């Protein structure tokens, strides 16, 4: 009877792990149940049958796990959930060479350190170097890095 329980646990674990790999990819309840059943079968074999049965169950469970892993890796089952499209779009960037230190503009949004401003008639993302700047306040470019404009509030 103990051998039957061990074999049933291994079969249940195999079915659950196969379902996890083929039908429900990801780490879900079926994968967790399968892993627990696999560990439980080995533990049960060691405790209830003999250490030899435990080692055999461990070997069989390991071979089944490796086979399922290889099947998932090299089989067609992963193609059902794999991303097959390449993203070809790009983000429109602002050419920093169009701006110079000292250029003035107006904060379009509240600059809570980062926000949008209108400088030279263009809406650009800017970073505040003088703390928070409210919407519609006049700003001035104080520093330019390769991908960011740094602005400060204009003191009147």
C-alpha positions as CSV (number, residue, x, y, z in Angstrom):
1,X,0.0,0.0,0.0
2,X,2.9,2.4,0.8
3,X,4.4,1.8,-2.6
4,X,1.0,2.6,-4.3
5,X,0.8,5.9,-2.3
6,X,4.3,6.8,-3.4
7,X,3.6,6.0,-7.0
8,X,0.3,7.9,-7.0
9,X,2.1,10.9,-5.4
10,X,4.8,10.8,-8.2
11,X,2.1,10.5,-10.9
12,X,0.1,13.4,-9.3
13,X,3.2,15.5,-9.2
14,X,4.0,14.7,-12.8
15,X,0.5,15.6,-13.9
16,X,0.5,18.9,-12.0
17,X,4.0,19.9,-13.2
18,X,3.1,19.0,-16.8
19,X,-0.1,21.1,-16.5
20,X,2.0,23.9,-15.1
21,X,4.5,23.7,-18.0
22,X,2.1,23.1,-20.9
23,X,-1.3,24.6,-20.0
24,X,-0.8,27.2,-17.2
25,X,2.8,28.6,-17.5
26,X,4.2,30.6,-14.6
27,X,4.5,29.8,-11.0
28,X,0.9,29.0,-10.0
29,X,-1.0,26.7,-7.8
30,X,-0.5,23.7,-10.1
31,X,3.3,24.0,-10.0
32,X,3.3,24.5,-6.3
33,X,1.1,21.4,-5.8
34,X,3.3,19.4,-8.2
35,X,6.4,20.4,-6.4
36,X,4.9,19.6,-3.0
37,X,3.6,16.2,-4.2
38,X,7.1,15.4,-5.6
39,X,8.8,16.3,-2.3
40,X,6.1,14.5,-0.4
41,X,6.5,11.3,-2.4
42,X,10.2,11.3,-1.7
43,X,9.7,12.0,2.0
44,X,6.9,9.4,2.2
45,X,9.1,6.8,0.6
46,X,12.0,7.4,2.9
47,X,9.8,7.4,6.1
48,X,7.3,4.6,5.3
49,X,9.0,2.2,3.0
50,X,12.8,2.2,3.2
51,X,15.8,4.3,2.4
52,X,16.4,2.4,-0.8
53,X,12.8,3.2,-1.9
54,X,13.4,6.8,-0.9
55,X,16.5,7.0,-3.1
56,X,14.7,5.4,-6.0
57,X,11.8,7.8,-5.7
58,X,14.3,10.7,-5.5
59,X,16.0,9.5,-8.6
60,X,12.8,9.0,-10.5
61,X,11.4,12.4,-9.4
62,X,14.6,14.1,-10.4
63,X,14.6,12.4,-13.8
64,X,10.9,13.4,-14.3
65,X,11.7,17.0,-13.3
66,X,14.7,17.2,-15.7
67,X,12.6,15.7,-18.5
68,X,9.8,18.2,-17.9
69,X,12.3,21.1,-17.8
70,X,13.9,20.0,-21.1
71,X,10.5,19.5,-22.7
72,X,9.4,23.0,-21.7
73,X,12.7,24.5,-22.8
74,X,13.0,22.8,-26.2
75,X,9.5,21.7,-26.9
76,X,6.8,23.7,-28.7
77,X,4.8,24.3,-25.5
78,X,6.7,27.5,-24.7
79,X,5.8,28.9,-28.1
80,X,2.2,29.3,-27.0
81,X,3.2,32.0,-24.5
82,X,6.4,33.4,-26.0
83,X,6.5,36.9,-27.3
84,X,7.1,36.8,-31.0
85,X,6.9,40.4,-32.0
86,X,9.8,42.9,-31.9
87,X,9.1,46.4,-30.7
88,X,10.4,48.8,-33.4
89,X,9.1,52.1,-32.2
90,X,11.3,54.6,-30.5
91,X,10.6,57.5,-28.1
92,X,10.8,60.9,-29.7
93,X,13.8,62.6,-28.2
94,X,14.7,66.2,-28.0
95,X,17.9,67.3,-29.5
96,X,19.8,69.0,-26.6
97,X,22.0,71.0,-29.0
98,X,18.9,73.1,-29.8
99,X,19.0,74.6,-26.4
100,X,21.6,76.7,-24.6
101,X,22.3,77.8,-21.0
102,X,20.4,80.9,-20.3
103,X,17.4,80.0,-22.6
104,X,14.2,81.1,-20.9
105,X,10.8,79.5,-20.9
106,X,7.7,78.8,-18.8
107,X,6.9,75.8,-16.7
108,X,4.0,74.0,-18.4
109,X,3.4,71.6,-15.5
110,X,4.4,71.9,-11.8
111,X,8.0,70.9,-11.7
112,X,8.1,68.6,-8.7
113,X,11.7,68.1,-9.6
114,X,10.7,66.8,-13.1
115,X,8.0,68.1,-15.4
116,X,7.4,69.8,-18.7
117,X,8.2,73.3,-19.8
118,X,7.9,75.4,-22.9
119,X,11.3,76.6,-24.1
120,X,11.8,78.2,-27.5
121,X,8.2,77.2,-28.4
122,X,8.8,73.5,-27.8
123,X,7.4,71.3,-25.0
124,X,10.3,69.5,-23.3
125,X,10.9,67.5,-20.2
126,X,13.0,69.4,-17.7
127,X,14.5,68.8,-14.2
128,X,14.4,71.5,-11.6
129,X,17.6,72.4,-9.8
130,X,15.9,74.9,-7.5
131,X,13.3,72.7,-5.9
132,X,9.6,72.8,-6.7
133,X,8.5,75.2,-9.4
134,X,4.8,76.0,-9.9
135,X,3.0,75.9,-13.2
136,X,3.4,79.0,-15.5
137,X,6.4,80.3,-13.6
138,X,9.3,81.6,-15.6
139,X,12.3,79.3,-15.8
140,X,15.8,79.4,-17.2
141,X,18.1,76.7,-18.4
142,X,21.1,76.4,-16.0
143,X,22.7,73.1,-17.1
144,X,22.4,70.7,-20.0
145,X,23.4,67.1,-19.9
146,X,23.3,64.7,-22.8
147,X,19.7,63.7,-22.2
148,X,18.3,66.3,-19.8
149,X,17.7,70.0,-19.4
150,X,18.1,71.4,-15.9
151,X,16.2,74.6,-15.1
152,X,15.9,77.0,-12.2
153,X,13.3,79.6,-11.3
154,X,14.0,83.0,-12.7
155,X,14.5,85.5,-9.8
156,X,12.6,88.7,-10.5
